[in-house]
């Protein structure tokens, strides 16, 4: 079976197709997606840093100049929201916004969250144990990052149930060829989420706190260089990236552990609380082994050469993170889950100017979540039934993960 992101069997296990792509060359044209597929680690890593590529082209060209069709006018709320976030901005706007956001989203901010993240992870794990098990996705994987990012942003507890549905609907647009209903839901969520954050920003202007929104307002007011739309888009991006990546890494990771019982036994081997360094190394390997973000797309802004393949300006390139993270040219025995792997420069958080700003927070959440569920005070977690994969390929995760103690 070849590369087919709309095929359920491919989505369930894309790695054999990736092996075929790596054998075919460094850049492989996909007629189905209209993209150049880049499957090798070295190329993906280099192209993430190559400024001849961009997440957008609108900072240099119009749609017409670039040979692309403008999105439908009814999709504008989504594109305004997405286009003003760090993920899609290019320099100089990206450098300006990232610098201002980084002033509010500091390592100290993450460090301050650590005790509450660890406490919440333990509470969620205890709740799952009291129920005798359940769906790990809805019981632990989702609530933890939702609560953490809401706490970080300063979203009142009563409103936090709104966040995950908005996030899921917006992220539907990142899949290949989203259908009209997916687009409609994404636009609706973009409008509603933006309106909510605009109101919250207004409240924080009157009564600032220690949250990230108050920090962004301060960055805006001090220097006047962060627009309200950029603040809104930044908050949405932090929520979406924080939710989707952490949720899917958690459930994909546990599914990988259940399929590799000797590795799970090794991780559980410590009689005391799991060693933080050991757990951190294991989390990185789980992110490499089955990354939640399989594809990262870039536009070719100037003609480039990948190997001996010329790629003209106006083309779209699909950087295959899932394939790069399993490339035998970079990783020894890449299809083997090795939780003690220390030489592990995986690309799950990206690279270059778009390297994930929230990577330290994601690592904190994942270590807390896995650590709480591996606590020797709890009975060992067991799989109830083989899970089914969701429909998404770009953002790839399970529909549910039923477990018991």
Secondary structure by P-SEA (a helix, b strand, c coil): cccccccccccccaaaaaaaaaaaccbbbbccccccccccaaaaaaaaacccccccccccccccccccccccccaaaaaaaaaacccccccaaaaaaaaaaaaaacaaaaaaaaaaaaaaaaaaaaaaaaacccccccccccaaaaaaaaaaaccccccccccaaaaaaaaccccccccaaaaaaaaaaaaaaaaaaaaaaaaaaacccccaaaaaaaaaaacccccaaaaaaaaaaaaaaacaaaaaaaaaaaaaaaacaaaaaaaacccccccaaaaaaaaaaaaaacccccbbbbbbccccccccccccccbbbbbcaaaaaacccccccccccccccccccccccccccccccaaaaaaaaaaaaaaaaacccccbbbbccbbbbcccccbbbbccccccc
